[in-house]
């Protein structure tokens, strides 16, 4: 088994995707994301044939939209297909999230 460096791949804000290029598998992937204080509007969407679990690892994620809400540190949400979250960080420190995703039943290649 191989260990993958994840947090070292990202400097500042953005996302790092651990996926098929590193693992050789198309079955699953992991996204490590950081939002700087005040950063808004990052779109999280699995896409057709995929499902994802979004986990707020550090800090809270503000979810914009017609019914704004907060995904608090330690909470997770499940997304399918074209379901979309627009997330931001209203806090004073970095917000860190992890997305675990894979193919839904109809999404196998």
C-alpha positions as CSV (number, residue, x, y, z in Angstrom):
1,X,0.0,0.0,0.0
2,X,1.1,3.5,-0.8
3,X,0.7,6.6,1.4
4,X,-0.2,9.8,-0.4
5,X,0.9,13.3,0.7
6,X,-2.3,15.4,0.5
7,X,-2.0,18.5,2.6
8,X,1.5,19.3,1.3
9,X,0.1,19.4,-2.3
10,X,-1.9,22.6,-1.6
11,X,-0.4,26.0,-0.7
12,X,-2.9,28.6,0.2
13,X,-6.5,28.4,-1.1
14,X,-7.8,25.9,-3.6
15,X,-8.3,22.2,-4.0
16,X,-6.1,19.1,-4.4
17,X,-7.7,16.0,-6.0
18,X,-6.3,12.6,-5.2
19,X,-7.6,10.5,-8.0
20,X,-6.9,8.0,-10.7
21,X,-3.6,9.6,-11.8
22,X,-2.2,8.8,-8.4
23,X,-4.1,5.7,-7.5
24,X,-4.7,4.1,-10.9
25,X,-8.3,3.6,-10.0
26,X,-11.4,5.3,-11.3
27,X,-13.7,3.9,-8.5
28,X,-13.1,6.7,-6.0
29,X,-11.4,10.0,-5.3
30,X,-10.7,12.4,-2.5
31,X,-10.6,16.2,-2.7
32,X,-8.9,18.3,0.0
33,X,-10.0,21.9,-0.1
34,X,-9.0,25.1,1.8
35,X,-11.0,28.4,1.8
36,X,-9.3,31.5,3.1
37,X,-11.2,33.9,5.4
38,X,-13.8,35.8,3.4
39,X,-13.5,33.6,0.3
40,X,-16.9,32.9,-1.3
41,X,-18.4,31.1,-4.2
42,X,-16.6,27.8,-4.6
43,X,-18.8,25.4,-6.4
44,X,-19.0,21.8,-5.2
45,X,-20.8,19.4,-7.6
46,X,-20.2,15.7,-8.1
47,X,-21.4,15.7,-11.8
48,X,-23.4,13.2,-13.7
49,X,-22.9,9.6,-12.5
50,X,-21.0,10.6,-9.3
51,X,-21.8,11.0,-5.7
52,X,-19.9,12.9,-3.0
53,X,-19.8,13.4,0.7
54,X,-18.6,16.8,1.8
55,X,-17.1,17.0,5.3
56,X,-16.3,20.2,7.1
57,X,-13.0,19.3,8.7
58,X,-11.9,22.6,10.1
59,X,-14.1,25.7,10.5
60,X,-17.6,26.1,9.1
61,X,-18.7,26.3,5.5
62,X,-21.3,28.9,4.6
63,X,-23.7,27.5,2.0
64,X,-25.1,30.2,-0.3
65,X,-28.4,29.9,-2.2
66,X,-32.1,30.4,-1.8
67,X,-31.9,28.8,1.7
68,X,-28.5,29.8,3.1
69,X,-27.2,27.6,5.9
70,X,-24.0,26.5,7.6
71,X,-22.2,23.2,7.4
72,X,-20.5,23.3,10.8
73,X,-17.1,21.7,11.6
74,X,-17.6,18.0,12.0
75,X,-20.8,17.9,9.8
76,X,-21.1,16.3,6.4
77,X,-23.5,16.4,3.5
78,X,-24.2,13.9,0.7
79,X,-24.5,15.2,-2.9
80,X,-25.7,13.3,-6.0
81,X,-25.1,14.1,-9.7
82,X,-25.9,17.7,-10.5
83,X,-26.7,18.8,-6.9
84,X,-24.5,21.8,-6.3
85,X,-23.3,23.7,-3.3
86,X,-21.8,27.2,-3.4
87,X,-19.6,27.4,-0.3
88,X,-17.7,30.1,1.4
89,X,-15.8,30.9,4.5
90,X,-17.3,33.6,6.8
91,X,-14.8,32.8,9.6
92,X,-11.5,34.5,10.6
93,X,-9.3,31.4,9.9
94,X,-9.0,29.0,7.1
95,X,-11.9,26.6,6.5
96,X,-10.8,23.1,5.4
97,X,-13.1,20.5,3.9
98,X,-12.7,17.0,2.5
99,X,-14.8,15.5,-0.3
100,X,-15.0,11.7,-0.8
101,X,-16.5,10.7,-4.1
102,X,-17.1,7.9,-6.5
103,X,-19.3,6.6,-9.2
104,X,-23.0,6.1,-8.5
105,X,-24.6,2.9,-9.9
106,X,-25.2,4.6,-13.3
107,X,-21.9,6.2,-13.4
108,X,-19.5,3.3,-13.9
109,X,-17.2,3.8,-17.0
